[in-house]
Amino acid sequence: MTSTIRFGVTLPQIKRSWEDTRAAATELDRLGYDSAWVCDHLYGVPMPDLPILEAYSLLAAVAAVTSRVELGVLVTPPFFRNPAVLAKQIATIDHIAGGRTIAGFGSGWFASEFEGYGCEFPPVSRRLEALADTCEIVRAMWTQDQPSYRGKVYSITDVYCEPRPQRTPRILIGGGGEKVLLKLAARYADIWNNLAVNQSDLPRKVAVLREHCEREGRDPAQIEVSQQCLVVIAPTMAEAEQSIGKAERIYGGHMGAGLREHGIWGDPDTVAEKVRRYAGMGCGHFVIEFFGKDLREPARLFAEKVMPAFR
């Protein structure tokens, strides 16, 4: 797995305005972060009535106001979007971004948003078949002149995708299913993302991914391991102690149990040491959700006091 440590940040999207997203994105771009991410939910998680900005419209806008940070969606499930149309959307965003897109896919889980919007939500086995078809279709459309493909769920026939992306987007697969999803990651992914809820299980998940890579004839070093994580950073440990208590009450199971034990929190030196610990487990890309009303403040502290140790 890659030895270079990269840092990404999730952008404000739920109960936030476009002005909030733009301000955060341009600051992350300025600070030298490697990637910026939005989530692909139609309902605010975990409460369906929370306002949320749509992922790909938002990503296109972010692409237009940034210049260097890579841009991705964490993650798009099957049955929200026709994969061929999605390949075209991502190709267009890649042109706006100048070749900075990452294509993030997963299996989906929040049934009520599928059902509310009239989207099919079949059993997970069918969703994983659709995920495999999606990876086949988007890669073919981005690299071949006029591909056809017939899968178990989705098909394309002599399809055109012009203009193609400026740079073929890397495929990220997110999720922790060890039997099938990690097998698909070993087969298709350039990046595998471990969900925050599974953060404490990262070493086992990495080991399983490597086993699947061996069966698939894939070099594990070709797959970047990323970890979705909450980061609570403050100038002092006393301030960080106050914040981690608040974070435990607010996030609960959404970001995984044991935030205090397994999470990345503390003053800058402590946070850097915890980053090193997860890097030692095989993580090469941290997808951070910063704790705080305005993420720019902790993002600046992290960029100034933590990131230089990994550059």
Helices and strands as residue ranges (DSSP letters): E 6-10, H 18-31, E 35-38, H 55-65, E 70-73, H 83-97, E 101-105, H 111-116, H 124-143, E 149-150, E 155-156, E 170-174, H 181-188, E 191-194, G 196-201, H 202-216, G 220-222, E 224-233, H 237-251, G 252-255, H 259-262, E 264-266, H 268-280, E 285-290, H 296-305, G 307-310
